């Protein structure tokens, strides 16, 4: 099996700068989306630093359990973002959500912190593989009454890189199947575009760049209230 991938990031319609970062590292079998927080400059520093730290760690630790190495790299990114915020007053309090996928043989590891998401499109069905680390998902779940009560806190993140001395990323492994398409995205996409529309776009065909552009376009048509980042990964024979 081979992995083909494409990524795209857009500032959206409401923001004046882009705090998202993404990476498509096909030689490493590594794909990442990070959504920075912390205001002008700081957010994009946090997301870019998280990604660069993870890539560097995995390049230096190529052997062994690659999924475990990705989780450890995420913890290291947390430490480095906090250290940078401590050194530089203008970056104090910066942070980033983070979602990554890494190939490990015939399986994929998915590691995430925050509300950036991973989906899998398999046999015309879209499935979300991550649970948001957010107040509304952790305390309200699928209860519509509880979700409505917490509506004003819908953007409150309970776990992110850079917001605490330690972070525990959530990890899962999935067996790869030829024909699968994985989607990593920031909430600038999944927060405004319905899962049914995401599935419809992915199902149009194998041109990943075209699919990524259309997903970003739809998010912008829905107002583009946040930065939008998309990475699509397809499993080929």
Buried (B, 14 or more C-beta within 10 A) or exposed (E): EEBBBBBBBBBBBEBEEBBBBBBBBEEBBBBBBBBBBBBEBBBBBBBBBBBBBBBBBBEEBEEEEBBBBBBBBBBBBBBBBBEBBEEEEEBEBBBBBBBBBBBBEEEBBBBBBBBBBBBBBBEEEBEBBBBBBBBBBEBBEEEEEEBEEBEEEBEEBBBBBBBEEEBEBBBBEBEBEEEBBBBBBBBBBBBBBEEEBBBEBBEEEEEBEEBBBBBBBBBBEBEBBBBBBBBBBBBEE
